[in-house]
Every structure is written in C-alpha cells, then in structure tokens.
C-alpha cells in the first residue's frame, strides 16, 4: 500500500485524510497524464455514489481534470462496475469512481480505471508523487477542457445488463437491498425489466445513510424482507454495488464463498470453467477449497482485493474469481466485481436448474468461523506487537487444525481478525483473545 492509495483506491475520511484539494490534484494529474502525446483531448469518465461528500469530490476532480485540458463526462450517481464497463466500451482514457464502497458515509474514496476498465496501479504511484508536491502546467485558452453530463452512459450499461440473462424472471419474487447507495435506481429497474416481482429496500439515500444498517455488510434487513414477503430470493449490494450477498428463500445468507461455489459448479457442469479452477483469497472459508476439490475444481489464491483477484485470474486463464465479502468477477462479462451482474447470474442458474436457491449451494460445507474488525491506527506496529504475536500463537493452539488470520485493512484503519476451526465456540474464544491483544497494542501506540 502507498501513502494515499490502498488495496482499492485512495480512501479516507472526507475533508480530513481525503479532501477536495486532493481530488482536484488527482484530477489535475489525470487530465495532464492522459493528454500527453495525443492530438485530441483526453476523455475522463466520472461516477459517484450517494454519500454527501461525493458531490464535492466529483466537482473538485472534474475541475482539476478540465484545468489540465481533459474533457470530463459525468455519470453522476452510478455503480463502480458501470464506470469500468463504460470506460472500456466507450473509448475513455480513464474512469474514476468516487466512493468508499462499504465504508460509513463519513469516508469516501477515489477508484481509478484504465481504458480497459481495469484498476490502475502504476499511475497510482505517480499520482502519489504529484500529491506530495509535484507541479503541472495549466491548460489555457482553447486547450481548457469542459465538463458534460453523460447520463446516457448509465442507460447503455443498463442495456448491457439486460442483454445478459437468457431466461425471463417472470413470476420470481425478488428482494433487493440497495444499501441506500449506487444501486438504488439501477437494480430495481433491471429486475423489473426482466419480469421479476421486485421488492426493494435501501432505496432512500439521504447522503448520510449509505450502508447504515443495510446492504451486503448488514443482510439482516434483507433476511427479514425475504421471510416476511415469502420471496424466492434476495440480493444485498454495498454502497457502490460491486458486491453482492444473496439470501435464499428460507432467509439464509449465501456469502461470496457460497456464490463462488454454486457458480463454479454450474460453469463446470456446462463445460465453461476454463482452466478448471477459480481464484479466491485467504479470507475465503477453508470449506470452499475442500468442497470444490471434491467437485474436481481447483482453487488458487490471490492477495485480498478484487484487483488482485482479477490479476490472478488473468495469469491462470480463469473466468471466475472473487471474495467472501461478495466481490465476484465473471471475467467473460466484466473486469471488476459487479453486484447486479452477480445477482443476475445466480437468478439464471436457479431458473435454469428449476430449483430453489437454497439447493444451489448443496455440497458446500463451510467451517465455523468468527470475524472481527478491530480499530487500530498503527496497524503495522500492532501486528508486530509481542502481546499480539503471543495471542496469535495461543489462538492457533486452541484452533488446532484450523487457522488464524490477522490482516491490516487496505481501506479502513482496522485490523481484520479471522478465526476458523471445527467448533464455533473455539473460534469465538480465539477471536476474543486476538481482539483484546490488538486493542491493548493500539492503546500502547
């Protein structure tokens, strides 16, 4: 991770660690960088989620890019995968998404895509150098760029999603939790157009309620909706809709690992699982690899983050990969996680098999686990703390045959704790030990 950019872009508290000035300077760099050596203006595509600060950052970034001579097209409120898709299909030099994904509304972020709709990497390092004191010439006269609305782009993305399913959803009762975020207009429009009877929650964004007690990180509301309305299935997205968590007709959660399992088996049975395997991350349940091995499917691991999942998919030649959090990449259709696309694929699999969603993941046997996000400012120091190392050793001893993972988040000032074993009680006890040790290390600084 760099000084500003982590595993998924530049993220921090709005107007504290990520300010309007930062956004302006990122825009200045993008406009200049992508204009070099071109006879025509660089074209930059910008989308945002619903949080209050997204408007400020959107216009600051656009001002910077146009001041450097680029033209900026504004999608306004849209999803991260739509920015990726439109950047690669509509000839943009780069795409920008203003969002902090699943984080609370106080946070925000800047995600960057290259002309192929893939997340930038090398350019992030160059941007960091510029943010720390670099200078660039300003465009003048007729070289100054302009900003235009590009709402038509959202419609093109919607049309693309609608073109993917090969079956009608007519008669299916579907619940959607849009997290008061980017999907609040798009997701229901897609499912309605495909014939589903759609029931949506998390569709009243206020600018301060994104991800608040809803969406993929809080599926309880969707579980209640599915049970109360006797729905066939439910899907929960996160703030920028690049994640999807499913809820079956019994009200049980199918996380990203369960979706990877059912999607991998479906592709294999149809002879479309290129390479015979999938990509997951160390945060995936050990039961995923064991269950897929029994089905003759290989699991390869990447670093945490859908960028790294995608890169490993390219290396392996695989078409499916993802994370337990709900980032699922169907490489045949997208270059990043796409929550709405994932929901469409689950629907298509269920309808194609003429079976309830609860039966799609039969054969997947996850191990009991406990996960925590422990607030720690100095994460690297805490992970090297003697007390934390001792607690980790004790936890590993307690979970003999299981595993312990401690990871500094690349998107929040927290340490992720994951314990996994044969008994849930042991997982909880081990997580308690680790959380206490991390909090003590954080207090010591």
N, C-alpha and C positions, 0 to 999 in steps of 0.2 A: 504494500500500500504506500502511496505517496503522501505528501504533506496535506494535500487537499482532496485528491481522488482516492477512493477506496475500491472495494470489490464491485460496486455498482454506481460509479459516477462520483461527483462532488456532492457531499451531503453534510448537513449540519443544521443548527437552529437558525431560523430565518432572522436576518439582520443582527446576528451575533457572529457565528462562525461562517455563515453564508449570507453575504449582504448584497444589496442592489449594486454596489460598486464591483463586487466580484463578478456578478452576472454581466455587467456592462463590459468588463475587461475580457471575460470569456468570449463575449460576442465580438469584441474588437479583434481578438486573435483569430477566431473562426473566419470572420469576413476577410481579413488580410491573407490568412494562410491558404484558403481555398480559392482566392482570386489570383494567386501567383501563376504566372505563365499562361493565363487564359485571355483570349481575345474578348470574351463576353463576361458579364458579371457572374460571380459565384451566386448560387441559389441555396439558401438555408431554410429548412423546414422546421417549424417550432410548434410543439403542442404543450399542453399543461394539464394538470389535474385540478381539483376543485378547492384546494386549500387557499386560504386568504392571501398568503404571500405569493402564490403562483402568478397572480396578475402583475405584481410589482416586478418580479424576476423576469417574467416574459417580456415586458416592455423595456426593461433595462437591457436585457440581452439583445433584443431587436435593435435598440438604439445603437449599441456598440457595433453590431454587425453592419448596419447601414452606414455608420460613420467610417467604417473601413472599406466601403464600396460594394458590399454584397446586397442582393435583394433578399428580403425575408418574407416567407409565406406563413401566415398564422392559421393553424388548425383550431386554435382556441381549446376548449375542454375536449380532450380525446384520450385514447389509451396509448400506453407505451408501444405495444406491438403495431398499432396503426402507423405510428411515426416510422418505425423500422420498415414496414411494408411499403409505405408511400415513398420513402427516401429511395429505396432501390427500384421501384417500378415507375416513378415519375421523373427520374433524371435529376434529383437534387444532389448537390455536392456533399452535403451532410445533413443530419437530422438532430434535433435537440428536443428532449422531453424534460419539462420542469415538473419534478415530482420527487417525493421521498417515499414512494411506494407504500409499504405497510406501516411506516412510522406515524406517530401522532401529528396533529396539524401544525404544531409549533415548528416542526422540522420541515426542511424542503431539500431539493436536490437538483442537479443538472446531469442528465444522462445524454451521452453523445453517440451518434451512429455515423458510420462511413457510408459512401454511396451504394454499398452493397447491403445496407441495412444491418450491418454487424457492429458491435460495440467497439468504439475507438480504444486504442491502447497507447501506441507510440505518441500520438498527438497529445494525450493527457499529460505526459511528462513535459512536453514543450510548453503547454499551457501553464503548468506549474511554474516553470522558469519565468514566463512572462508575468504571471501574477505577483511574483516576488521582485518586481522592479524593472521589467523589460519595457521597452518603448517601441511604438509603431507609428508610422506616418498616418495622418488623417486624410481621407478622400476629400477632394474639393470639387467645386463646380459640378459639371455633369457626371462626374465619377461617383458622387454620393449615391448610395443605394436608396431603395424605397421599401416600404412595408405594405403588403397587400393581404386581404383576407383570403383564405383558401379552404373555406368550409366545404367546397365541392370535393376536396380530398377525402373527407370523412365519408361522404356518400360512396366514393369509389371503394373505400375499404369495406364498407357495409356490403356492397355488391359482391365483393370478393368472398366475404364470409358466407353469404347466402348461396354462392355458387358451389360450395364445398360438399355439403351433405347430399347423398344420393337417395335419400328417403325423405318422405314427409313426416313431420312431427305431429300431424293431425291427431287429436284425441289424447295426446300426452299432457298430463298436468305437471307443470314445472314451476318450481320456486327459484327465485333469484335473489341473492343478497349482493347489492352493488356497492356496499361499503361507503355510501354517500360520496363516491369518488368518480373516477373517469368513466366507468361503465354505466352511470345512472341513466343515460339516454340511449346508449347503443345496444346494451344487452337485451332489453325487453323488445326493442324494435326487431332484432334478429329473430328471436324465438317466436314472436307474434307472426312475423312474415312467413315463417316455416310451418305455421299452423298449430303451434302449441297453445294450450290454455295457460297463460303465464301469470304468476303471482309474484310481484316484486316488492322487496323491502330495501332499505338503504338507498332510497332514490330521492332524498330531500336534502341535498347538500347545503350547508349554511356557510361554508368556509372554515368552520371550526369543529365540525363533527365527522370528518373523514376518518374512517377506521375505528370510530368511537363505539365500542361495544358491538361491533358488527363486522361483516366481511370475513375473509379467509382466516384471520387470526382470532376471530370470535364467532365460531359457527353455531353457537347455542341458539341464537335468534332464528337462524335458518332451520335448525332441527325442530324448533317449536312450530314454525310455519308448516313444515312438511307434515308433521304429526297432526296438527290442528286441522289442516285442509285436506288430509289424506292424499297427498301428492305422490306422483310416481318417482320424482327425483328432485333434488335441489342442488344449486351451484352457488358457491360463495367466491367472490373476487376480492382482490385487495385494492388499495387506493388508486393504482394506475392500471389495474386489470391485466397484469402479466402473470398473475397466479390464479389458480382455481382449486378449490376444495369441494368435493361432492358429498351429498347426503343422500343415502338410499331411502327407499320407500318405508323402511322401518325406523328412520330417523337416526341411523348410524352414520358416523363420519367416515368417508373414504379420503384419506390424505393423499399427498403426491405419490408416495410409495405404492399405495393401493392402485392408483390410476396408472402408474408405470407398469405394474404387474398385469392389469387387465388389458392394457393397450399392447404390451409386448406379446402376450399370448395370442391376441387377436391377429396381430401382424404375422406372427409365426405360422398360425394355422392357415392364413391366406397366402403364405409364401412370399410375404413382402417385408420380412425382417432382414434387410440387407446386412450381411456380416454376421448374422446370428446372435447379436448381442445388443445391449443398451449401455448408456452411460449414467451413472448415479454419483452421489458424493458421499463422503464419510458420515454425513448426517443422516443418511438413509438407514432404515432399520436393517439389522443383520438378517432378519427373516426374509427380506426381499431377495437377497442373493441366494439364500438357501432354497426358497420356494421356486425361483426362476431356474436354478440349477436342475431341480427335479423336472422342470418342463423343457430342459435342453437348451436353455438360453443363458448366455454368458453376461456377466455384469463387470464393467470396467469403471474405475473410479477417477474422478477429476477433483480439483480443488472446489471448495464451496463457492457458488456463484454461477448464474446461468451463462455468463460469458465463458467461464472455464469449461462448463458442460458442453457448450457448443463447439469450442475449440477441440475438445477431445473427441466429440462426435465426428468432426472433420478428419482428424487423424486416423480414427478407426474405420471410417466409412459407414458409421451407423446412422440410422434415420430417427432414432428415438432416444431421448435422454431427459433428465430432469432432477428435481429435488423434492424431498419430503414436504417442503413448505408449499408446494403446488406450482412451482415453475416447471412446466412441461414443454419440451421442444419437439415438435413434429417437423423434422428438417425438410420434409417434402413440401411443406406449406409455409414455413416461417423460419426466421433466423434468430428468434428470441422466444422466450416464454410468452404464450398468448392464452389468457384465461378463457375468453369466449370461444376461441377455436378448440381448446381442450374440452370444454363443455359440449360443443357440437360433436366432437369425436366420440365422447362417452355415450351421448344420445344415439349416435349412428350405430355403435357397437351393440347397444342394448336392443334397439329396434331390429337390427339385422339378425340377431340371435333369438328374437321374440322371447326375451327372458327378463325378469325383474332385475333392476340394477344391483340388488343385494346379492345376486348369484354370479355377477360378472367376476368378482374377485375371489370366488371359491378356490381354495388351494393356496391362497396367500396366508401364511401364518406368521404374523409379526411377533417379535419378542416383547415382553413388557419393558417399558422404558419410562424415564422421568426426565423432563427437560426444564431448564430454568434460564432466565436471562438476568444476570446479576449486575447491577450498576457498579461500574468501576471506571474511574477516569484514567488512571495509569495502568492500562491493561497489560502491557508487556512486563512491567515490573511485578504486577500481581501474579502473572503466570510463572514467573521465576522465583517467587517468594518461597522461602523454605517451609513455612507452615502450609502453603497450598500444595507443594510437592509432597509433603508428608501426608496430607489429607487425601491426595490422589492415590498414593500407594495403599493407604488403608481402604479406600473405596474399591480399588482393583482387587484387593484381597477379599473383600466382602462379596464382590461380584464374580468370584472365580468362574471362569468360562464365559463371562460377559465382557463388557467393555466400558471404559470411561473416556469421554472426550471433553476437553476444555479448549475453547476457541475464542479469540478476540474477534468481536463482530467487526466487519468492514463497513457497516452502515450506521451503527449506534455506539455510544460509549458504554458498552456492556460486554461481559464475558458470557458466552453461551456454555451452558453445562448440560451434558447429556450422559445419562447412565442407562445401561441396558443389561438385562440379565434374565434368569429363569423365573424370578419372583418379583412382583411389583413392589412388595414391601422392602425388599433389599435395594431396589432401585431408588426408592424414596429416601431410605436411610443414607445411602451413599451420596445422593444429591444434597441432602441436608448438611452432611459433613463438608462437602465442597463449597456450598454456598456460604456457610459460616466462615470457612477459611478465607474465601475471597473477600468477603465483607471486612474481615479483620485486616487483611492485607491492604485493602483500599483505605481503611482508616489510618493505617500506619504511613500511607503515602509511598 
